Each structure stands twice: as C-alpha cells, then as structure tokens.
Amino acid sequence: MTKLLAKLPFGPWRDAGPIVSVLRLSGVIGQAGAFRQGLTMSSMAGLIERAFAPKTQAAVALVVNSPGGSPVQSALIAKRIRDLAAEKKVPVFAFCEDAAASGGYWLACAADEIWADESSILGSIGVVSSGFGAHEFIQRFGIERRLYTAGDKKVILDPFSPEREDGVAHLKAIQAEIHDAFKAMVRDRRGARLSGPEEELFSGAFWAGRRALELGLIDGIGDLRTVLRGRFGEKVRLRVVQEDRRWFRRMGFRVEAPMGANTLDRLAADLPAAALSAVEERALWSRYGL
C-alpha cells in the first residue's frame, strides 16, 4: 500500500526525489547601465539567500554564463555563496555555459565542483585596462582642452592628455594587486586540482572545455541535468530560483505605489541620471576590469 501511495504526485506519501536549487549567474558583472541589469551583490543577494533557503536540499547548482566585469562584485558574490554553503553545509556545483571567463570564472570558483561543455570558454585569469589617446586628434581640429584639478595625479589617465609614465605605473600597480587577489582565490578554491604551470594559468589566456579540464580549471565535461541525475538519482528535482520579471524591477527602479502619472514622471526623471551613471561606470570598468 505504501509503495502505491508513493506514486501519487501529491500528499505526504509521494516518493519525492532530492532537491537541488539552481541559481543562474548570467551577464556582465557589475552595474551594466540603466536598461541592462548586471550581476551585483545588491541584485543577487536575495536570490542567493533563496537558493540556500531549503533546509533539506541536496545541493545548490550555479549556472554560470559571464565574460567577467567588476572584480569587487565578483569577490562579493562568490564570498556570499561560500559563506552560505559553509553555514548550510550544502555542496555547490557550477555549470559553465558559453563562458566563465575572468570574473565569470571567479564566480565558478565559488563552487566545490566546476563542470563545463566542450565548447565553453574558461579562464582569462587576469586584469585588463583599456582606453584611448585623443590628445593629437583634438589638437588637429583646434579643440582646446581645459582641465583644472587639485592634486597632481587626479587625472593621470586622462584620454585627452598625453600619456604619463607615472600614470601608467600607478595603473599597473593597481592591476597587479587585483590580479594577486584573483590568483589567490583560484589557488584556494582549486588547490591541488590545478595541473598547469602558473605562468600559463594566470597569464590571462582562456581555453575551451577539454584544455581547461587538462589544466585543472574544471572537474569534468557535462551539463547540469546529466551530472545532477548521475549524482543524486533520476528523481532529483531542480528548483530554479527566479528573479523578479517585472520590467521596472529589472531596470533597477523601485515602485512602491500603483503606477500612475506621478510614478511615471519619477521614472522619466530618473532616466537621464541613470544614463549618465552608466557612461561613468563603463569608463571606470575600462580601467579596472576583469
């Protein structure tokens, strides 16, 4: 009789399989702008908490698809995942899709095991800075650059001024510090599983799945459903942790009252400031990005 009741899709008798919460970490890491939500600690904190909330779940699975971005947000998100994994005593699996590169790989390292597709792009353990030099261009067109600062190093990387050696040296020193933190994270999380020379692993290079497996950057080739079924059985239940899908929430606006004329006016007023903020953030990333 018990076996018969266990086949029912409802009730306390049903033979339910183990639960694995699935959390998607997809997109650029950091503030992506007014109309595109990036991965930040503030945007992910609630979802991470919900992923670790079930008391009897077997594991948490991270689906990572990110080319990287802010090193600070990468570290904060990964640390929150590790803290909750230790607190709840729940294993964490990462499944890399198209890319888990740079900051995306930092997120994957928050897992106890990392899995990827043969064609996934992984690694890029380095720090990049990009910009442009337009001082000769503005001179050619007779544009006068007017710049006033307090502090002789306030604009050492100004793209409209000639490049300064002390500015480049200062930037490279910051990059080295961030790179050291990235390398320490990878060493701590991957440990003896790393099998490639450090000068190759931490060169900023990236690889497809098979080579990443040879270097010890991942633990195997496989997809979420196949790996979790093999680990927890055919009856494993995947509990997908969803974000709020309302458009104004995804854009970062908080609407606490019903939508009306005044609310829409406030949203419209927010747009110029949000757009300017996005431009400023993008300029910052170009200096200190993963």
ZAKENU-580243 format. One record per residue (C-alpha): residue number from 1; x, y, z negated; residue in three letters. Coordinates in nm, 2 decimals, m for minus. Layout:
! residues N
{NUM; {X; Y; Z}; 'ALA'}
...
END
This chain:
! residues 290
{1; {0.00; 0.00; 0.00}; 'MET'}
{2; {0.28; 0.24; m0.09}; 'THR'}
{3; {0.45; 0.18; 0.25}; 'LYS'}
{4; {0.12; 0.26; 0.43}; 'LEU'}
{5; {0.07; 0.58; 0.23}; 'LEU'}
{6; {0.43; 0.68; 0.31}; 'ALA'}
{7; {0.34; 0.70; 0.68}; 'LYS'}
{8; {0.09; 0.98; 0.62}; 'LEU'}
{9; {0.20; 1.32; 0.74}; 'PRO'}
{10; {0.08; 1.48; 0.41}; 'PHE'}
{11; {0.05; 1.42; 0.04}; 'GLY'}
{12; {0.29; 1.32; m0.23}; 'PRO'}
{13; {0.33; 0.97; m0.08}; 'TRP'}
{14; {0.48; 1.07; 0.25}; 'ARG'}
{15; {0.83; 0.94; 0.32}; 'ASP'}
{16; {0.99; 1.28; 0.39}; 'ALA'}
{17; {1.35; 1.30; 0.50}; 'GLY'}
{18; {1.62; 1.52; 0.36}; 'PRO'}
{19; {1.60; 1.89; 0.43}; 'ILE'}
{20; {1.88; 2.10; 0.59}; 'VAL'}
{21; {1.83; 2.47; 0.62}; 'SER'}
{22; {1.95; 2.62; 0.95}; 'VAL'}
{23; {2.08; 2.98; 0.95}; 'LEU'}
{24; {2.17; 3.15; 1.28}; 'ARG'}
{25; {2.47; 3.39; 1.29}; 'LEU'}
{26; {2.44; 3.53; 1.63}; 'SER'}
{27; {2.57; 3.85; 1.78}; 'GLY'}
{28; {2.83; 4.12; 1.72}; 'VAL'}
{29; {2.94; 4.15; 1.36}; 'ILE'}
{30; {2.88; 4.50; 1.21}; 'GLY'}
{31; {2.65; 4.78; 1.30}; 'GLN'}
{32; {2.57; 4.74; 1.67}; 'ALA'}
{33; {2.36; 5.06; 1.72}; 'GLY'}
{34; {2.01; 5.19; 1.69}; 'ALA'}
{35; {1.84; 4.94; 1.92}; 'PHE'}
{36; {2.05; 4.63; 1.85}; 'ARG'}
{37; {2.09; 4.46; 1.52}; 'GLN'}
{38; {2.44; 4.33; 1.44}; 'GLY'}
{39; {2.54; 4.09; 1.17}; 'LEU'}
{40; {2.60; 4.28; 0.85}; 'THR'}
{41; {2.59; 4.19; 0.48}; 'MET'}
{42; {2.28; 4.41; 0.43}; 'SER'}
{43; {2.09; 4.25; 0.72}; 'SER'}
{44; {2.19; 3.89; 0.63}; 'MET'}
{45; {2.18; 3.89; 0.25}; 'ALA'}
{46; {1.81; 3.79; 0.23}; 'GLY'}
{47; {1.84; 3.52; 0.50}; 'LEU'}
{48; {2.15; 3.37; 0.33}; 'ILE'}
{49; {1.97; 3.36; 0.00}; 'GLU'}
{50; {1.67; 3.19; 0.16}; 'ARG'}
{51; {1.89; 2.94; 0.33}; 'ALA'}
{52; {2.03; 2.82; m0.01}; 'PHE'}
{53; {1.69; 2.85; m0.19}; 'ALA'}
{54; {1.55; 2.50; m0.17}; 'PRO'}
{55; {1.66; 2.30; m0.47}; 'LYS'}
{56; {1.67; 1.96; m0.32}; 'THR'}
{57; {1.81; 2.02; 0.02}; 'GLN'}
{58; {2.09; 1.81; 0.15}; 'ALA'}
{59; {2.30; 2.08; 0.33}; 'ALA'}
{60; {2.30; 2.42; 0.50}; 'VAL'}
{61; {2.38; 2.45; 0.87}; 'ALA'}
{62; {2.52; 2.76; 1.02}; 'LEU'}
{63; {2.47; 2.81; 1.40}; 'VAL'}
{64; {2.74; 3.05; 1.50}; 'VAL'}
{65; {2.75; 3.24; 1.83}; 'ASN'}
{66; {2.96; 3.55; 1.79}; 'SER'}
{67; {3.26; 3.71; 1.96}; 'PRO'}
{68; {3.36; 3.90; 1.64}; 'GLY'}
{69; {3.34; 4.25; 1.52}; 'GLY'}
{70; {3.39; 4.41; 1.18}; 'SER'}
{71; {3.65; 4.23; 0.96}; 'PRO'}
{72; {3.48; 4.37; 0.64}; 'VAL'}
{73; {3.14; 4.24; 0.73}; 'GLN'}
{74; {3.29; 3.91; 0.84}; 'SER'}
{75; {3.45; 3.87; 0.50}; 'ALA'}
{76; {3.14; 3.98; 0.30}; 'LEU'}
{77; {2.91; 3.74; 0.48}; 'ILE'}
{78; {3.15; 3.45; 0.46}; 'ALA'}
{79; {3.21; 3.51; 0.09}; 'LYS'}
{80; {2.83; 3.52; 0.01}; 'ARG'}
{81; {2.79; 3.19; 0.19}; 'ILE'}
{82; {3.08; 3.03; m0.01}; 'ARG'}
{83; {2.96; 3.17; m0.34}; 'ASP'}
{84; {2.61; 3.03; m0.29}; 'LEU'}
{85; {2.75; 2.70; m0.16}; 'ALA'}
{86; {2.95; 2.66; m0.48}; 'ALA'}
{87; {2.67; 2.78; m0.71}; 'GLU'}
{88; {2.41; 2.54; m0.55}; 'LYS'}
{89; {2.66; 2.26; m0.49}; 'LYS'}
{90; {2.54; 2.23; m0.13}; 'VAL'}
{91; {2.77; 2.13; 0.16}; 'PRO'}
{92; {2.78; 2.37; 0.46}; 'VAL'}
{93; {2.82; 2.27; 0.82}; 'PHE'}
{94; {2.90; 2.52; 1.11}; 'ALA'}
{95; {2.79; 2.45; 1.47}; 'PHE'}
{96; {2.96; 2.68; 1.72}; 'CYS'}
{97; {2.77; 2.76; 2.04}; 'GLU'}
{98; {2.91; 2.98; 2.32}; 'ASP'}
{99; {3.17; 3.15; 2.10}; 'ALA'}
{100; {3.30; 3.15; 1.75}; 'ALA'}
{101; {3.59; 3.38; 1.82}; 'ALA'}
{102; {3.77; 3.63; 1.60}; 'SER'}
{103; {3.52; 3.74; 1.33}; 'GLY'}
{104; {3.29; 3.47; 1.46}; 'GLY'}
{105; {3.55; 3.21; 1.37}; 'TYR'}
{106; {3.58; 3.38; 1.03}; 'TRP'}
{107; {3.21; 3.31; 0.97}; 'LEU'}
{108; {3.25; 2.95; 1.09}; 'ALA'}
{109; {3.53; 2.90; 0.83}; 'CYS'}
{110; {3.27; 2.96; 0.56}; 'ALA'}
{111; {3.16; 2.60; 0.63}; 'ALA'}
{112; {3.30; 2.28; 0.49}; 'ASP'}
{113; {3.30; 2.13; 0.84}; 'GLU'}
{114; {3.31; 2.30; 1.18}; 'ILE'}
{115; {3.16; 2.14; 1.49}; 'TRP'}
{116; {3.15; 2.28; 1.85}; 'ALA'}
{117; {3.07; 2.20; 2.21}; 'ASP'}
{118; {3.35; 2.10; 2.45}; 'GLU'}
{119; {3.30; 2.44; 2.62}; 'SER'}
{120; {3.27; 2.65; 2.31}; 'SER'}
{121; {3.53; 2.93; 2.28}; 'ILE'}
{122; {3.70; 2.93; 1.94}; 'LEU'}
{123; {3.99; 3.10; 1.77}; 'GLY'}
{124; {4.11; 3.45; 1.86}; 'SER'}
{125; {4.26; 3.49; 1.51}; 'ILE'}
{126; {4.40; 3.84; 1.55}; 'GLY'}
{127; {4.31; 4.21; 1.53}; 'VAL'}
{128; {4.25; 4.43; 1.82}; 'VAL'}
{129; {4.26; 4.81; 1.87}; 'SER'}
{130; {4.17; 4.98; 2.20}; 'SER'}
{131; {4.13; 5.34; 2.31}; 'GLY'}
{132; {4.23; 5.57; 2.59}; 'PHE'}
{133; {4.45; 5.87; 2.65}; 'GLY'}
{134; {4.28; 6.16; 2.83}; 'ALA'}
{135; {4.51; 6.45; 2.75}; 'HIS'}
{136; {4.65; 6.47; 3.10}; 'GLU'}
{137; {4.30; 6.44; 3.25}; 'PHE'}
{138; {4.16; 6.74; 3.06}; 'ILE'}
{139; {4.47; 6.94; 3.14}; 'GLN'}
{140; {4.43; 6.87; 3.51}; 'ARG'}
{141; {4.08; 7.01; 3.50}; 'PHE'}
{142; {4.17; 7.31; 3.29}; 'GLY'}
{143; {3.99; 7.19; 2.98}; 'ILE'}
{144; {4.13; 7.34; 2.65}; 'GLU'}
{145; {4.13; 7.10; 2.35}; 'ARG'}
{146; {4.05; 7.29; 2.03}; 'ARG'}
{147; {4.12; 7.08; 1.72}; 'LEU'}
{148; {4.15; 7.20; 1.36}; 'TYR'}
{149; {4.24; 6.98; 1.07}; 'THR'}
{150; {4.35; 6.99; 0.70}; 'ALA'}
{151; {4.60; 6.71; 0.68}; 'GLY'}
{152; {4.87; 6.64; 0.95}; 'ASP'}
{153; {4.76; 6.28; 1.00}; 'LYS'}
{154; {4.38; 6.34; 1.02}; 'LYS'}
{155; {4.37; 6.29; 1.40}; 'VAL'}
{156; {4.69; 6.09; 1.47}; 'ILE'}
{157; {4.49; 5.87; 1.71}; 'LEU'}
{158; {4.30; 6.15; 1.89}; 'ASP'}
{159; {4.24; 6.03; 2.25}; 'PRO'}
{160; {4.26; 6.39; 2.39}; 'PHE'}
{161; {4.61; 6.45; 2.25}; 'SER'}
{162; {4.94; 6.29; 2.34}; 'PRO'}
{163; {5.01; 5.96; 2.16}; 'GLU'}
{164; {5.21; 6.00; 1.84}; 'ARG'}
{165; {5.47; 5.74; 1.73}; 'GLU'}
{166; {5.37; 5.78; 1.36}; 'ASP'}
{167; {5.01; 5.73; 1.45}; 'GLY'}
{168; {5.08; 5.40; 1.64}; 'VAL'}
{169; {5.30; 5.28; 1.35}; 'ALA'}
{170; {5.02; 5.36; 1.10}; 'HIS'}
{171; {4.76; 5.17; 1.30}; 'LEU'}
{172; {4.99; 4.87; 1.34}; 'LYS'}
{173; {5.04; 4.86; 0.97}; 'ALA'}
{174; {4.67; 4.85; 0.91}; 'ILE'}
{175; {4.62; 4.58; 1.17}; 'GLN'}
{176; {4.89; 4.37; 1.00}; 'ALA'}
{177; {4.71; 4.39; 0.67}; 'GLU'}
{178; {4.38; 4.29; 0.82}; 'ILE'}
{179; {4.55; 4.01; 1.01}; 'HIS'}
{180; {4.71; 3.88; 0.69}; 'ASP'}
{181; {4.37; 3.86; 0.53}; 'ALA'}
{182; {4.23; 3.67; 0.83}; 'PHE'}
{183; {4.51; 3.42; 0.83}; 'LYS'}
{184; {4.48; 3.37; 0.45}; 'ALA'}
{185; {4.11; 3.29; 0.50}; 'MET'}
{186; {4.18; 3.03; 0.77}; 'VAL'}
{187; {4.46; 2.87; 0.57}; 'ARG'}
{188; {4.24; 2.85; 0.26}; 'ASP'}
{189; {3.94; 2.70; 0.44}; 'ARG'}
{190; {4.11; 2.47; 0.69}; 'ARG'}
{191; {4.42; 2.37; 0.48}; 'GLY'}
{192; {4.59; 2.06; 0.59}; 'ALA'}
{193; {4.35; 2.01; 0.88}; 'ARG'}
{194; {4.54; 2.27; 1.08}; 'LEU'}
{195; {4.78; 2.09; 1.30}; 'SER'}
{196; {4.92; 2.36; 1.54}; 'GLY'}
{197; {5.21; 2.59; 1.47}; 'PRO'}
{198; {5.11; 2.91; 1.30}; 'GLU'}
{199; {5.27; 3.12; 1.57}; 'GLU'}
{200; {5.02; 2.97; 1.81}; 'GLU'}
{201; {4.72; 2.95; 1.58}; 'LEU'}
{202; {4.75; 3.31; 1.47}; 'PHE'}
{203; {4.86; 3.47; 1.79}; 'SER'}
{204; {4.51; 3.59; 1.88}; 'GLY'}
{205; {4.48; 3.32; 2.15}; 'ALA'}
{206; {4.15; 3.14; 2.20}; 'PHE'}
{207; {4.07; 2.79; 2.32}; 'TRP'}
{208; {3.78; 2.56; 2.43}; 'ALA'}
{209; {3.65; 2.29; 2.21}; 'GLY'}
{210; {3.88; 2.00; 2.28}; 'ARG'}
{211; {4.20; 2.20; 2.23}; 'ARG'}
{212; {4.05; 2.37; 1.92}; 'ALA'}
{213; {4.00; 2.01; 1.78}; 'LEU'}
{214; {4.36; 1.92; 1.85}; 'GLU'}
{215; {4.48; 2.23; 1.67}; 'LEU'}
{216; {4.26; 2.15; 1.37}; 'GLY'}
{217; {4.04; 2.46; 1.41}; 'LEU'}
{218; {3.73; 2.24; 1.42}; 'ILE'}
{219; {3.64; 1.89; 1.28}; 'ASP'}
{220; {3.46; 1.75; 1.58}; 'GLY'}
{221; {3.27; 1.78; 1.91}; 'ILE'}
{222; {2.90; 1.77; 1.86}; 'GLY'}
{223; {2.57; 1.95; 1.84}; 'ASP'}
{224; {2.36; 2.03; 1.53}; 'LEU'}
{225; {2.08; 1.78; 1.58}; 'ARG'}
{226; {2.30; 1.48; 1.67}; 'THR'}
{227; {2.56; 1.54; 1.39}; 'VAL'}
{228; {2.30; 1.60; 1.12}; 'LEU'}
{229; {2.10; 1.30; 1.22}; 'ARG'}
{230; {2.41; 1.09; 1.21}; 'GLY'}
{231; {2.50; 1.23; 0.87}; 'ARG'}
{232; {2.16; 1.24; 0.69}; 'PHE'}
{233; {1.95; 0.99; 0.89}; 'GLY'}
{234; {1.68; 1.01; 1.17}; 'GLU'}
{235; {1.43; 1.16; 0.93}; 'LYS'}
{236; {1.63; 1.47; 0.85}; 'VAL'}
{237; {1.42; 1.78; 0.86}; 'ARG'}
{238; {1.56; 2.11; 0.99}; 'LEU'}
{239; {1.43; 2.41; 0.81}; 'ARG'}
{240; {1.50; 2.71; 1.03}; 'VAL'}
{241; {1.55; 3.03; 0.83}; 'VAL'}
{242; {1.38; 3.31; 1.04}; 'GLN'}
{243; {1.44; 3.68; 1.05}; 'GLU'}
{244; {1.16; 3.94; 1.04}; 'ASP'}
{245; {1.05; 3.96; 1.41}; 'ARG'}
{246; {0.86; 4.29; 1.39}; 'ARG'}
{247; {1.03; 4.52; 1.63}; 'TRP'}
{248; {1.07; 4.82; 1.39}; 'PHE'}
{249; {1.23; 4.59; 1.13}; 'ARG'}
{250; {1.48; 4.46; 1.39}; 'ARG'}
{251; {1.57; 4.82; 1.48}; 'MET'}
{252; {1.65; 4.90; 1.12}; 'GLY'}
{253; {1.35; 5.12; 1.04}; 'PHE'}
{254; {1.16; 5.08; 0.72}; 'ARG'}
{255; {0.79; 5.14; 0.74}; 'VAL'}
{256; {0.61; 5.11; 0.41}; 'GLU'}
{257; {0.28; 5.25; 0.52}; 'ALA'}
{258; {0.04; 5.17; 0.81}; 'PRO'}
{259; {0.16; 5.30; 1.14}; 'MET'}
{260; {0.01; 5.65; 1.20}; 'GLY'}
{261; {0.10; 5.98; 1.35}; 'ALA'}
{262; {0.33; 6.08; 1.07}; 'ASN'}
{263; {0.51; 5.75; 1.07}; 'THR'}
{264; {0.57; 5.77; 1.44}; 'LEU'}
{265; {0.70; 6.12; 1.40}; 'ASP'}
{266; {0.95; 6.00; 1.15}; 'ARG'}
{267; {1.07; 5.72; 1.38}; 'LEU'}
{268; {1.11; 5.96; 1.66}; 'ALA'}
{269; {1.31; 6.19; 1.44}; 'ALA'}
{270; {1.54; 5.90; 1.34}; 'ASP'}
{271; {1.64; 5.82; 1.69}; 'LEU'}
{272; {1.89; 6.09; 1.77}; 'PRO'}
{273; {2.08; 6.04; 1.44}; 'ALA'}
{274; {2.07; 5.66; 1.49}; 'ALA'}
{275; {2.21; 5.70; 1.84}; 'ALA'}
{276; {2.49; 5.93; 1.72}; 'LEU'}
{277; {2.57; 5.69; 1.44}; 'SER'}
{278; {2.60; 5.41; 1.70}; 'ALA'}
{279; {2.85; 5.61; 1.90}; 'VAL'}
{280; {3.06; 5.68; 1.59}; 'GLU'}
{281; {3.06; 5.32; 1.48}; 'GLU'}
{282; {3.16; 5.20; 1.82}; 'ARG'}
{283; {3.46; 5.44; 1.82}; 'ALA'}
{284; {3.56; 5.30; 1.47}; 'LEU'}
{285; {3.54; 4.94; 1.59}; 'TRP'}
{286; {3.77; 5.02; 1.88}; 'SER'}
{287; {4.04; 5.10; 1.62}; 'ARG'}
{288; {3.99; 4.83; 1.36}; 'TYR'}
{289; {3.81; 4.53; 1.51}; 'GLY'}
{290; {3.84; 4.16; 1.51}; 'LEU'}
END
